[in-house]
Amino acid sequence: MILLDTHIFIWLVNNDENLPVNYQKLLETEQEKYISVITCWEILLLLKKDRLKLKSHFNEWISKSLNAFNIQVINLDLEIVLAYDSISNFHKDPADNLIAATSISKKIPLLTLDSKLIKYKEIEILKL
């Protein structure tokens, strides 16, 4: 099982060269891949701020991306919110805190290159 951070998900779907080859290989073979619903929200924010461009409308893009890469979405629930409460000050970005809380509460290792998330000892980070 793997929880993908937002940038990893975007790089995977867009076949971006920023995604390290060893990450790409892992994602090709891993059967259980997840993103947080917060990742979807983050992508929408990036689109609204013109910091990300997609080849199709978001609704179509996200649906096709999830299906193409066999990725499931973890919705926000009380368990995640309670985990968020215990870590909410470690990262300035609330979305990253919620993704971290998702990883902690669901006990799913996180795949990220975010140095702040990597340093947080409560999160199991996949190190490749």
Secondary structure, DSSP 8 states (H G I E B T S, - for coil): -EEE-HHHHHHHHTT-TTS-HHHHHHHHH-S-EEEEHHHHHHHHHHHHTTS---SS-HHHHHHHHHHHTTEEEE---HHHHHHHHHHTTS-S-HHHHHHHHHHHHHT--EE---HHHHH-TTS-B---
